[in-house]
Amino acid sequence: MVINLNDSFKRYFPALSEQFSLKEFQKLAVHTILRGHRTLCIMPTGGGKSLIYWLAGLQLDGVTVVVSPLTALIDEQASKIEKQGYSVLTIHAGLDGLKQAEILRKLHRRELNPNFIFVSPERMATDGFFEFCLRERKDDVKLIVIDEIHCVSQWGFSFRPFYKRIPEFLTRVFSVEWPRFLGLTATLNPHEVGDICEAFNIPKASILKDDLLIRSEIELKVQQFVTEEEKEDKLWQLLEIHKGEKVLVYLYRKRNKRGTEDLRDKALEKGFKASNFHGDMSSLERQEIIQAFKNGDLDVVFATNAFGMGIDIPDIRVVIHFMIPESVEQYYQEVGRASRDGEASNAYVLYTNKNIQVKKTHFIDNSFPTVDELKDVHSKITGGILGLRTLQYFENEDVQRCFPYYLDQGILSIRGKAFTNLDVFSKIQSNSLQQLYGLTKNKGTITTLKKSGMEPGDLSSLTYAAVANGEARLSKGFDKCLVIENHYEQIPESTLEKLAEDINEKKHYKHGLLDYFTYLLDNTTTSTELHQEIGLYLGVDKHKAGRIHSTHKGDLVRSKSEVIIANLLFSNRISYEYEKKLVYASNKWIEPDFTISLSGEEVYLEHLGMLGSSSYDERWIKKLNIYNEHFPEQLFTTYEGTTITDQVLSLINNWTRNSDRH
């Protein structure tokens, strides 16, 4: 059955459909999902990723579960969908625990039937009550969406360990038959694509890349300095040049000299409406800054990379990297904060050689635990005692850094999701739960497991079922903890050696990413060249990488002369397609610059922009012979020069007169 997505768009989103039309790439992605394929969709920031899963999820007529990395992003997406008239459930740490437990209980009992459920990967990994309730509704879930799926790859700069464990969660809830699946991101290199496709079993044919990955509307500018003083002087000069525009400055350092706070204070002294933004701020503080920036109450924000994924401010006009990013991927994702509205913007990279070394030693290297840290944190978690214990994962940053390595090497294993103790009830009517509750004085989960002989998952399920069915009433929300099993009193030396090798391999890889990025900065001379090299690195087809100039129709073409041609055709209502394949023999084809429809017939327009180059001339002679043999009297040409507009208008006038005669 072929679905007319234009009609579906109008039916589900009547207000939006009056403002804009679905893009062909969005339609392709939705159709791929509806056909049942696990899909990876790579498209630029601001390219309309959300609308793909909105439309696909509603078309499937069930619940869509969206995994998203940030509380702010979850709340923003939820608000947008609710404004379109659809019901949304959000599960994240910003909600009161008791209130959230009641929401999940209603979900379990089918008193809530949301169109969309938003949840963070960390909540999926640690919230057993959420998993229990979702399993009850598993047949209603028709689509799983992983937003910012690049966080899955352990090789990427945005790696989030619990993203990697999403497949395990999906298998526990849905068994081997997952619902339809969509992964979304703006920036991936081939290594990371392989990581993701392996983790989620995505076939190669279902990897969709938008032709518009290259953000050519952003002018890229690179400046290297000898000293930090020179670099800072340039920063203030740029802020003066762009005064009154929305400017985002990336720093990666929160405090101290030339950190976000220091430069914010200096900017305020200089009369700028400025603030700073970093991950240590509360969710409310960050949301207030985002809203002030969006409203125009701020015109400069000094930020760490916490200002990133999913923040939707359409008219940021300038992005300045005051310290060098660690990779092409990070750079291109962060400059993508600009021009979400498609209008022209500027992006500057300001750096010194010292920045490159500091980035390696202080940022990349320090993002990994040392062997001594791994030993110490293991001892703190386990006390050197074998067996089961509960772990409050989020209470300690050192635990969060080390824990994935323990799991990978089998030092620890996750035996279940639970709660620290059973002392969370104001009323219990379940006899089974009442018996467990009375087994111990301190109501501790581990002691209860030992005395009852139960498995962690069975204890959790019994407890969650009592709450979900109204047989137990909570006095406070469940805390989110893991039941882990420790397999070693001390980490064996051989395992420590493997951990060290793994960490060194990842450091070396990330150093290489930074080296390649600085190579591009040093060896490209124009914005166009840098965009194209980045596009090729990210896997854009070489033939399409040259399409960087926008037209009124929305095409991307290869030269400014072709922009003039395309816009003249469009404004004169001449129907055309750019670089459409033209088959002239079995398995043989050429691509005219413009295929033009005139009264049901096709003619072809070639712009000869590089005549005089021997290689170009040779290619053109071969192409010309094909036209003469297979498409006689259907070829028209224009030449490079100041008369390009007159040439095209003359052709249009001739075509129009001939059309009128017929």
Protein Blocks (a to p, Z undefined) as FASTA:
>chain_A
ZZdfklmmmmmmmmlmmmpccdfklmmmmmmmmnopacdddddehilpmmmmmmmmmmno
padddddfbfklmmmmmmmmmmnopacddddfkbcfklmmmmmmmmmnopaccfbdcddf
klmmmmmklmmmmmmmmmmpmbdcdehkllmpmkbmklcfklmmmmmmmmmmnmmmdcdd
ddddfbdcfklmmmmmmmnopafklpccdfklpafkbccdddddfbfklmmmmmmmmmmm
mgoiacdddekpagljhiaklmmmmmmmnopacddddfkbcfklmmmmmmmmmnopacbd
cddfklmghiacfkbcbdcdfbdcfbfklmmmmmmmgoklopacdddddddfklmmmmmm
mmmmmmpccfklmmmmmmmmnnopacjddddfklpmklmmmmmmmmmnomaccfbdcdfb
lclbfbdfbfklmmmmmmpmnlpaklmmmmnopafklmmmmmmmmmmnopaccfbdcddd
dddddfbfbacfklmmmmmmmmmmmmmmmmmmmmmmmmmmmmccbfklmmmmmmmmnopa
fklmmpmbdcfkopacfbfklmmmmmmmmmnopacdehiacdfbehiacddfbacdeehi
acdddddfkghiaklmmmmmmmmmmmmmmmghkaccddedjklmmmmmmmmmmmmmmmmm
ZZ
